[in-house]
Structures are given as structure tokens and as C-alpha cells.
Amino acid sequence: MAKIAQISAKYIIHTTISIEGVVDRPDVIGAIFGQTEGLLGADLELRELQRSGRIGRIEVNVGTKGGKTSGEIIIPSSLDKAETAIVGAALEIIQRIGPCNAALNVQKIEDIRISKRKFVIDRAKELLKNLMDSSMPDSQELADEVATSVRVMEITEWGRERLPAGPGVEDSDEITIVEGRADVLTLLKHGFKNAVAINGTSMPPSIADLCKQKVVTVFVDGDRGGDLIIKELQAVAEIDFITKAPDGKEVEELTKKEIHKALRSKVAAEQHKMESNGRAPARNDRRAPARAPAPAAPRRDARAPAPAAPRRDARAPAREAPAPRARATKPSEKEKKAFNEMLEDLIGTRGAYILDKDLNILGKVPTSELESTIKSLKSGIHAVVFDGEVGKPLADVATVTSIKFLVAMSAKVTSNGVAILTTDDLE
């Protein structure tokens, strides 16, 4: 018999075999050809099908254990579905192999094209994912990446100790003292160029000298180590303000919004010192007034009990007059969400969004031109969202022009006619 050429199979017949005895692979193949001979007619004779290349090489994998033989038979086929199924069913008529009883069971007929198609789809998904991961970013991503890399490249070394610092330490009137190089990089990435690291818990001499010339803010991690650094710096240098990262977080882990929030909530160094050490005096102060209430009360009652009451009553309406605050519109959840997203976009830009009643952005202007812009528009403004602090002049202009909401990072005033919202109100 001539050598059979390799075929391109469309189906594979998977058959299990169980034999009550010990036989070899040639015995199994001989039984397959011998016991199916003449069963299916001349067109489906296994020997002829294999000779013509329509049935591939029959693979038999058997093993013996405990005097019994079991394994698998694999037959590739390029016949159509019906003919392949007939050939597979014919295998199950084999009941003896050599001197032993045998049982063959066709487990499945596998469509090779489906398996190949599945492989193609899975591989295509993998290739597409790799392509998307390495695809060209949009213009905004490119701009952000370039800006971030430039800021990180700007890190310098300052002083005799060659401390990590931003490029603005010398020129800026204010500096921010942080713990390490990673903190300086994080602040640089978000636009703060006046940070300098002390690289440990001890104050470098050059930093102590610099603190005498600058307005100094200490920005440390929200852990026990941060508290120790604050105590050390307060003891040896002139510190003006103190702030900390949220509890359990480090400065280098903070997002842009968290950094801005922490710096806005900084407190004076003296206030921080009183808050950390002033708990015992506070209790003494509460006890002290308790000694004098008895004499104080008779003096007031003896002097003028009747006039005192009318004075308080007369003042009461004047203090309650700010009831018009109820006129200020309360924001809906949709408005709160929109205001919060816009405020995050504006962090560090010193810009302002002017919105209509549908929360569409009518325009973006610098905060320095905000009041003049509102005066020129006069009406049609529903809300103003800006990176800054609400002061009295702006609140008065907003009230006159019937603006419903002023949304800012912080506020120094309140207003009866306009709702003033800060980041704390939107959380």
C-alpha cells in the first residue's frame, strides 16, 4: 500500500475503549478494520477511505491496569457530517478485540472548523486588546503626559544639604515643607513648585534659615511619624501653618483634589500647638466660671431685670431678619453632581464656568474677570463655578444679577439671595 498523503480533516471522532483483558495497539487497529469490513458498503470501506485520504491516520492510545485495557481512539475525517457520523457509529459494533470482550463508545464528533474559529476569535481579541493598549493617545492625554514629565524634570537640589526641591523655592514668598523626595514629585506633578523635602525627622540648618525669610507651611503624612516631624519643626524653626494628609495616607499617595483640600484646611502653627496641648486648660476654664455665677446673677437682676428683657426682645427680630436666606435655592442632586465635576476640572486653573439654567457652559473666564463678565451679561446666568473664594463683592454682584448658585473652593461670606456652595457642601 502506498504512503497516504496528509489530509485536511474537518471532523475528529473521539471514541473511548474498554477491554476485559490485555491487548496491544495493533490488535485494536486490526479489529477496527476487520470487523467493519463490508459493513457500510464499498463507498464507506475504511481501508479505501484511508487510502484515498478521506480518513486520516487512526490513533490508538491504550494503557493496561489491573489486567484490563482502556484508552482512546481518535479518527480524523474529511467526509461530510452524515458520513462521519456513520463511521463513528460503526465503531460501536466492535464487541471483541483479540480473545477479549471490548466496549467502544463514541464520546463526541468534534468540528475542527469550530475549534479553529474559536481560536481565531480569542486570538483576535488578544491582538486587539494589545493594539488598543499601545494605540496613540488623544491630544489631551499627550498634553497631560508632557506637562507631567516637564514638572517632574523640574525637581532640583537646594541648599548645602542638596535637598530635593521644586524650582520655585527661592523665588516664592511661601514654601511648603514635606518629608521626602516622593512628596516633592507629587506636588510638582500637580503644579506646586515651592515644595522642599527635609529627608527625615531632623531639621537641616539651611531650612531653619529659610523659614525665617518665608511663609512656611508644613505638609506631612497622616501618621504618627508626621506628628513627630511637626513637633520637631515647631521646636527648632519658625513655622507659620501646618496641615496633614488624611489619616493613614501619605502625601505621595494623594490625588490633586486631596492635596488642594489639605492645603485649604491648614491651620496656624500656634493654633495647632494649642489644640494638641490645650485639653487640660480647657477643663480648668470650664470649672472657673462655675464659681462666679451666683454673685453675677443677683447683680444683673438687681440692676434692671425689666429693661434687660425688652432689649433682648428688641434685638431678636433684627437677628432673625436674615430669614431671607430661605430664598436661596437648594441644589438638586443632579446639580450637585454637575457642580462637583466642574469644580474638580477647575482645580488649579484659576478659571470660572458660567452656566445657564440647563447647566450648559456659556463660557469660561479667568476668576480675575469674573465680576466684570457677570455685570456685562446682567441676566441669563443660573450658576457660576470657579476655582477661588467667594468674597462680598462677588456675592453682591451675584445677588443683583439674580444668580442662583455660586460654587467655589471656599467662601468668606454668606448671602441671602444666592446659594453659596463649597467643596464641603458638595460631598
NORUR-V369915 format. One record per residue. N is the residue number from 0. RES is the residue in one small letter. PHI is phi in radians with two decimals (* if undefined). PSI is psi in radians with two decimals (* if undefined). D_FIRST is the distance of its C-alpha to the first C-alpha in Angstrom with 2 decimals. Layout:
BEGIN
N_RES_PHI_PSI_D_FIRST / N_RES_PHI_PSI_D_FIRST
END
This chain:
BEGIN
0_m_*_2.34_0.00 / 1_a_-1.24_2.78_3.78 / 2_k_-1.18_2.30_6.61 / 3_i_-1.47_2.33_8.52 / 4_a_-1.24_2.66_12.05 / 5_q_-1.13_2.33_15.06 / 6_i_-1.80_2.84_16.81 / 7_s_-1.77_1.70_20.55 / 8_a_-1.29_2.55_21.24 / 9_k_-1.81_-0.52_24.43 / 10_y_-2.33_2.73_24.67 / 11_i_-2.28_2.22_23.87 / 12_i_-1.62_2.08_24.16 / 13_h_-1.81_2.07_26.13 / 14_t_-2.26_2.35_26.26 / 15_t_-1.66_2.66_28.30 / 16_i_-2.34_2.39_27.57 / 17_s_-2.35_2.16_30.22 / 18_i_-2.18_2.31_29.64 / 19_e_-1.47_1.23_32.52 / 20_g_2.70_-3.01_31.35 / 21_v_-1.93_2.09_29.16 / 22_v_-2.34_2.90_25.36 / 23_d_-1.85_2.99_22.61 / 24_r_-1.03_-0.78_19.98 / 25_p_-1.04_-0.56_17.05 / 26_d_-1.11_-0.70_19.41 / 27_v_-1.18_-0.81_19.83 / 28_i_-1.12_-0.70_16.20 / 29_g_-1.08_-0.69_15.67 / 30_a_-1.15_-0.67_18.86 / 31_i_-1.09_-0.86_17.88 / 32_f_-1.24_-0.72_14.82 / 33_g_-1.22_-0.79_16.67 / 34_q_-1.43_-0.23_20.08 / 35_t_-1.76_-0.03_19.25 / 36_e_-1.15_2.25_17.14 / 37_g_1.35_-0.05_19.26 / 38_l_-1.31_-0.68_21.85 / 39_l_-1.86_0.08_21.65 / 40_g_1.58_3.00_20.70 / 41_a_-1.14_-0.60_17.85 / 42_d_-1.21_-0.47_18.55 / 43_l_-2.04_0.48_18.22 / 44_e_-1.24_2.17_15.39 / 45_l_-1.03_-0.70_13.95 / 46_r_-1.12_-0.73_10.27 / 47_e_-1.20_-0.69_10.83 / 48_l_-1.11_-0.68_13.03 / 49_q_-1.23_-0.66_10.76 / 50_r_-1.12_-0.67_8.05 / 51_s_-1.44_-0.09_11.29 / 52_g_1.52_0.16_12.75 / 53_r_-1.53_-0.31_15.65 / 54_i_-2.12_2.29_15.09 / 55_g_-1.47_-2.94_14.71 / 56_r_-1.20_2.23_13.87 / 57_i_-1.42_2.16_15.85 / 58_e_-1.81_2.26_18.55 / 59_v_-2.13_2.10_20.52 / 60_n_-2.07_1.85_23.85 / 61_v_-2.22_2.74_25.88 / 62_g_-2.51_2.70_28.98 / 63_t_-1.98_2.33_31.19 / 64_k_-2.61_2.17_34.94 / 65_g_1.11_0.60_37.45 / 66_g_1.34_0.16_34.97 / 67_k_-2.18_2.61_33.14 / 68_t_-2.00_2.36_29.89 / 69_s_-2.52_2.78_29.70 / 70_g_3.01_-2.64_27.77 / 71_e_-2.45_2.53_25.89 / 72_i_-2.04_2.29_22.58 / 73_i_-2.12_2.13_21.76 / 74_i_-2.18_1.97_19.43 / 75_p_-1.38_2.53_19.61 / 76_s_-2.45_2.45_19.71 / 77_s_-1.94_0.24_20.44 / 78_l_-1.25_3.02_21.49 / 79_d_-1.35_3.13_25.24 / 80_k_-1.05_-0.84_27.61 / 81_a_-1.11_-0.81_27.78 / 82_e_-1.13_-0.68_24.06 / 83_t_-1.12_-0.72_23.57 / 84_a_-1.11_-0.66_26.52 / 85_i_-1.12_-0.78_25.14 / 86_v_-1.08_-0.74_21.89 / 87_g_-1.09_-0.75_24.16 / 88_a_-1.14_-0.57_26.53 / 89_a_-1.10_-0.49_23.86 / 90_l_-1.12_-0.54_23.24 / 91_e_-1.30_-0.10_26.88 / 92_i_-1.44_-0.18_26.62 / 93_i_-1.26_2.11_24.94 / 94_q_-2.05_-0.27_27.90 / 95_r_-2.41_2.45_26.61 / 96_i_-2.24_2.00_24.12 / 97_g_1.11_-2.34_24.20 / 98_p_-1.55_0.07_27.90 / 99_c_-1.92_2.62_29.24 / 100_n_-1.26_2.53_30.42 / 101_a_-2.46_2.68_28.80 / 102_a_-2.34_2.16_29.79 / 103_l_-1.96_2.41_27.69 / 104_n_-2.40_2.09_29.64 / 105_v_-1.32_1.99_28.50 / 106_q_-1.35_-0.79_31.00 / 107_k_-2.88_2.78_30.43 / 108_i_-1.99_1.96_28.24 / 109_e_-1.57_2.28_28.93 / 110_d_-1.52_1.92_29.28 / 111_i_-1.06_-0.61_28.08 / 112_r_-1.13_-0.61_30.36 / 113_i_-1.17_-0.73_33.39 / 114_s_-1.11_-0.72_32.67 / 115_k_-1.16_-0.68_32.30 / 116_r_-1.11_-0.73_35.44 / 117_k_-1.09_-0.74_37.37 / 118_f_-1.07_-0.75_36.39 / 119_v_-1.07_-0.77_37.54 / 120_i_-1.13_-0.82_40.83 / 121_d_-1.09_-0.72_41.59 / 122_r_-1.19_-0.66_40.88 / 123_a_-1.11_-0.69_42.97 / 124_k_-1.07_-0.76_45.82 / 125_e_-1.11_-0.76_45.73 / 126_l_-1.13_-0.70_45.75 / 127_l_-1.15_-0.71_48.59 / 128_k_-1.08_-0.78_50.61 / 129_n_-1.09_-0.65_50.32 / 130_l_-1.16_-0.74_51.34 / 131_m_-1.19_-0.63_54.34 / 132_d_-1.16_-0.54_55.43 / 133_s_-1.83_0.19_55.47 / 134_s_-1.29_2.88_56.75 / 135_m_-1.20_2.24_60.07 / 136_p_-1.24_2.84_63.08 / 137_d_-1.32_3.08_65.74 / 138_s_-1.10_-0.65_69.01 / 139_q_-1.16_-0.73_70.94 / 140_e_-1.10_-0.70_68.45 / 141_l_-1.08_-0.78_68.60 / 142_a_-1.10_-0.77_72.39 / 143_d_-1.12_-0.71_72.54 / 144_e_-1.14_-0.76_70.16 / 145_v_-1.14_-0.77_72.15 / 146_a_-1.09_-0.75_75.46 / 147_t_-1.11_-0.78_74.32 / 148_s_-1.13_-0.65_72.99 / 149_v_-1.14_-0.74_76.25 / 150_r_-1.10_-0.75_78.33 / 151_v_-1.14_-0.63_76.40 / 152_m_-1.16_-0.33_76.74 / 153_e_-1.38_-0.09_80.50 / 154_i_-1.08_2.38_80.95 / 155_t_-2.20_-3.13_83.47 / 156_e_-2.00_2.35_85.29 / 157_w_-2.19_2.50_88.94 / 158_g_1.37_3.11_91.88 / 159_r_-1.13_-0.52_92.39 / 160_e_-1.48_-0.02_89.75 / 161_r_0.94_0.97_87.14 / 162_l_-1.41_2.51_86.46 / 163_p_-1.10_2.32_83.69 / 164_a_-2.72_2.79_85.43 / 165_g_-1.41_2.87_85.13 / 166_p_-1.27_-0.19_86.62 / 167_g_-1.71_0.15_89.51 / 168_v_-1.09_-0.78_91.19 / 169_e_-1.22_-0.73_93.84 / 170_d_-1.49_-0.44_94.71 / 171_s_-1.37_2.56_94.59 / 172_d_-1.36_-0.33_97.68 / 173_e_-2.12_2.53_95.54 / 174_i_-2.27_2.74_92.86 / 175_t_-2.08_2.14_90.44 / 176_i_-1.65_2.19_89.90 / 177_v_-2.15_3.13_86.53 / 178_e_-1.45_-0.82_84.95 / 179_g_-2.47_3.14_82.06 / 180_r_-1.06_-0.68_80.05 / 181_a_-1.08_-0.62_77.51 / 182_d_-1.16_-0.71_80.43 / 183_v_-1.08_-0.75_81.68 / 184_l_-1.08_-0.73_78.23 / 185_t_-1.10_-0.78_78.05 / 186_l_-1.17_-0.67_81.50 / 187_l_-1.07_-0.73_80.70 / 188_k_-1.04_-0.54_77.56 / 189_h_-1.79_0.29_79.79 / 190_g_1.68_0.09_82.52 / 191_f_-1.69_1.92_85.01 / 192_k_-1.80_0.11_85.88 / 193_n_-1.95_0.48_88.88 / 194_a_-1.67_2.56_87.22 / 195_v_-2.45_2.44_87.61 / 196_a_-1.76_2.54_86.11 / 197_i_-1.70_-0.17_88.13 / 198_n_0.96_0.91_85.09 / 199_g_2.44_-2.89_86.42 / 200_t_-1.69_-0.24_89.41 / 201_s_-1.64_2.52_92.10 / 202_m_-1.44_2.07_93.82 / 203_p_-1.11_2.48_93.47 / 204_p_-0.98_-0.69_96.93 / 205_s_-1.14_-0.58_96.01 / 206_i_-1.21_-0.69_95.00 / 207_a_-1.05_-0.70_98.32 / 208_d_-1.19_-0.70_100.15 / 209_l_-1.13_-0.59_98.06 / 210_c_-1.12_-0.39_98.90 / 211_k_-1.32_-0.34_102.56 / 212_q_-1.82_-0.34_101.86 / 213_k_-2.07_2.85_99.27 / 214_v_-1.47_2.07_98.86 / 215_v_-1.92_2.25_96.32 / 216_t_-2.03_2.21_93.85 / 217_v_-1.67_2.19_91.93 / 218_f_-2.18_1.83_88.48 / 219_v_-2.12_3.00_86.77 / 220_d_-1.22_2.73_83.96 / 221_g_-1.51_0.98_84.62 / 222_d_-2.47_-3.08_84.68 / 223_r_-1.08_-0.65_87.08 / 224_g_-1.06_-0.67_86.51 / 225_g_-1.08_-0.70_87.68 / 226_d_-1.11_-0.69_90.92 / 227_l_-1.15_-0.68_91.59 / 228_i_-1.12_-0.72_91.11 / 229_i_-1.05_-0.80_93.57 / 230_k_-1.08_-0.74_96.18 / 231_e_-1.09_-0.80_95.75 / 232_l_-1.19_-0.68_96.10 / 233_q_-1.12_-0.49_99.10 / 234_a_-1.37_-0.51_100.83 / 235_v_-2.07_-0.10_100.48 / 236_a_-2.46_2.88_100.14 / 237_e_-1.57_1.72_101.62 / 238_i_-1.77_2.36_99.07 / 239_d_-1.69_-0.80_99.78 / 240_f_-2.34_2.71_96.97 / 241_i_-2.37_2.41_94.29 / 242_t_-2.57_2.78_91.12 / 243_k_-2.33_2.70_88.03 / 244_a_-1.20_2.78_84.44 / 245_p_-0.96_2.66_83.76 / 246_d_-0.91_2.30_83.68 / 247_g_1.45_-0.04_80.57 / 248_k_-1.95_2.70_79.43 / 249_e_-1.83_2.72_79.63 / 250_v_-1.02_-0.68_80.85 / 251_e_-1.18_-0.25_77.53 / 252_e_-1.62_-0.13_75.76 / 253_l_-1.35_2.60_78.06 / 254_t_-1.45_3.01_77.21 / 255_k_-1.04_-0.75_79.47 / 256_k_-1.13_-0.73_81.25 / 257_e_-1.15_-0.63_81.87 / 258_i_-1.14_-0.81_83.33 / 259_h_-1.08_-0.72_85.71 / 260_k_-1.13_-0.72_86.74 / 261_a_-1.13_-0.74_87.45 / 262_l_-1.22_-0.55_89.54 / 263_r_-1.24_-0.47_91.48 / 264_s_-1.65_0.29_92.36 / 265_k_-1.12_2.62_93.75 / 266_v_-2.13_2.75_97.12 / 267_a_-1.12_2.58_100.01 / 268_a_-1.05_-0.68_99.92 / 269_e_-1.15_-0.71_103.27 / 270_q_-1.11_-0.74_102.15 / 271_h_-1.09_-0.67_98.99 / 272_k_-1.17_-0.69_101.17 / 273_m_-1.18_-0.68_103.53 / 274_e_-1.17_-0.61_100.73 / 275_s_-1.43_-0.43_99.14 / 276_n_-2.04_-0.08_102.47 / 277_g_-1.75_0.38_104.83 / 278_r_-1.26_-0.75_103.94 / 279_a_-1.13_-0.78_106.86 / 280_p_-1.04_-0.58_109.52 / 281_a_-1.07_-0.64_108.32 / 282_r_-1.20_-0.69_109.26 / 283_n_-1.10_-0.64_112.68 / 284_d_-1.15_-0.59_113.32 / 285_r_-1.24_-0.59_112.67 / 286_r_-1.28_-0.65_115.09 / 287_a_-1.01_-0.84_117.86 / 288_p_-1.10_-0.36_118.55 / 289_a_-1.18_-0.35_118.90 / 290_r_-1.34_-0.42_122.24 / 291_a_-1.88_0.05_123.92 / 292_p_-1.16_-0.56_123.13 / 293_a_-1.13_-0.86_126.30 / 294_p_-1.22_-0.55_128.83 / 295_a_-1.16_-0.67_126.88 / 296_a_-1.15_-0.81_126.87 / 297_p_-1.07_-0.65_130.64 / 298_r_-1.05_-0.79_131.42 / 299_r_-1.16_-0.71_129.38 / 300_d_-1.16_-0.63_130.75 / 301_a_-1.26_-0.55_134.29 / 302_r_-1.27_-1.13_134.09 / 303_a_-2.75_1.31_132.87 / 304_p_-1.13_-0.67_130.62 / 305_a_-1.20_-0.85_131.46 / 306_p_-1.15_-0.54_130.80 / 307_a_-1.06_-0.70_127.59 / 308_a_-1.13_-0.81_125.95 / 309_p_-1.09_-0.62_126.75 / 310_r_-1.08_-0.77_125.51 / 311_r_-1.13_-0.69_122.16 / 312_d_-1.15_-0.64_122.06 / 313_a_-1.20_-0.58_123.03 / 314_r_-1.36_-0.50_120.26 / 315_a_-0.95_-0.83_117.65 / 316_p_-1.08_-0.60_117.25 / 317_a_-1.13_-0.65_116.93 / 318_r_-1.30_-0.54_114.02 / 319_e_-1.41_-0.16_112.40 / 320_a_-0.99_-0.58_112.76 / 321_p_-1.10_0.20_109.29 / 322_a_-0.90_-0.46_107.99 / 323_p_-0.95_-0.20_106.83 / 324_r_-0.96_-0.45_103.74 / 325_a_-1.09_-0.35_102.45 / 326_r_-1.19_-0.46_102.23 / 327_a_-1.08_2.30_99.35 / 328_t_-1.27_2.40_96.11 / 329_k_-1.51_2.36_93.57 / 330_p_-1.28_2.54_90.04 / 331_s_-1.36_2.94_87.28 / 332_e_-1.08_-0.65_84.06 / 333_k_-1.10_-0.74_82.31 / 334_e_-1.17_-0.71_85.03 / 335_k_-1.02_-0.79_84.89 / 336_k_-1.10_-0.77_81.15 / 337_a_-1.13_-0.75_81.54 / 338_f_-1.09_-0.74_84.51 / 339_n_-1.09_-0.76_82.71 / 340_e_-1.14_-0.74_79.65 / 341_m_-1.15_-0.68_81.91 / 342_l_-1.13_-0.66_84.04 / 343_e_-1.13_-0.66_81.00 / 344_d_-1.11_-0.52_79.98 / 345_l_-1.56_-0.12_83.49 / 346_i_-0.99_2.18_83.77 / 347_g_1.45_-0.04_84.95 / 348_t_-1.65_-0.29_85.30 / 349_r_0.95_0.66_89.03 / 350_g_-2.04_3.03_88.19 / 351_a_-2.47_2.42_89.03 / 352_y_-1.75_2.34_87.33 / 353_i_-1.87_2.16_89.61 / 354_l_-2.03_2.61_88.28 / 355_d_-1.63_-3.05_89.24 / 356_k_-1.19_-0.34_89.45 / 357_d_-1.61_0.18_85.72 / 358_l_1.14_0.40_84.97 / 359_n_-1.41_2.48_83.81 / 360_i_-1.41_1.99_84.59 / 361_l_-1.34_-0.50_87.32 / 362_g_3.10_2.91_87.27 / 363_k_-2.18_2.25_87.07 / 364_v_-2.33_2.76_90.10 / 365_p_-1.15_2.60_91.24 / 366_t_-1.09_-0.46_93.36 / 367_s_-1.16_-0.40_96.24 / 368_e_-1.85_0.17_96.43 / 369_l_-1.14_-0.83_95.84 / 370_e_-1.10_-0.77_99.48 / 371_s_-1.16_-0.61_100.24 / 372_t_-1.14_-0.77_97.09 / 373_i_-1.09_-0.74_98.02 / 374_k_-1.12_-0.63_101.57 / 375_s_-1.27_-0.59_100.36 / 376_l_-1.34_-0.63_98.02 / 377_k_1.18_-0.76_100.71 / 378_s_-2.59_3.00_98.66 / 379_g_1.53_0.03_95.18 / 380_i_-1.70_2.17_94.00 / 381_h_-1.63_-0.69_92.65 / 382_a_-2.68_2.72_91.62 / 383_v_-2.25_2.19_91.47 / 384_v_-2.03_2.17_88.91 / 385_f_-2.59_2.76_89.59 / 386_d_-1.57_1.58_89.03 / 387_g_3.05_-2.78_92.54 / 388_e_-2.14_2.39_95.53 / 389_v_-1.38_2.09_97.65 / 390_g_-1.89_3.06_101.26 / 391_k_-1.11_-0.74_104.41 / 392_p_-1.02_-0.77_104.54 / 393_l_-1.17_-0.71_101.03 / 394_a_-1.09_-0.69_101.66 / 395_d_-1.16_-0.74_104.86 / 396_v_-1.12_-0.71_103.13 / 397_a_-1.13_-0.66_100.35 / 398_t_-1.16_-0.75_102.95 / 399_v_-1.13_-0.65_104.85 / 400_t_-1.59_0.16_101.73 / 401_s_1.10_0.61_100.56 / 402_i_-1.30_2.38_97.32 / 403_k_-1.44_-0.69_95.84 / 404_f_-2.34_2.37_93.84 / 405_l_-2.01_2.05_94.10 / 406_v_-2.03_2.12_91.02 / 407_a_-2.55_3.06_91.22 / 408_m_-1.18_-0.65_90.34 / 409_s_-2.71_3.03_93.81 / 410_a_-2.56_2.44_97.25 / 411_k_-1.74_-0.23_100.84 / 412_v_-2.33_2.93_102.49 / 413_t_-2.10_2.85_102.19 / 414_s_-2.45_2.54_103.07 / 415_n_-1.40_-0.56_104.41 / 416_g_-1.72_-0.23_102.90 / 417_v_-2.33_2.45_99.41 / 418_a_-1.43_2.10_96.73 / 419_i_-1.80_2.08_95.96 / 420_l_-2.07_2.44_92.60 / 421_t_-2.08_3.12_91.22 / 422_t_-1.02_-0.58_87.89 / 423_d_-1.18_-0.56_89.25 / 424_d_-1.29_-0.41_89.94 / 425_l_-1.63_-0.10_86.40 / 426_e_-1.46_*_84.55
END
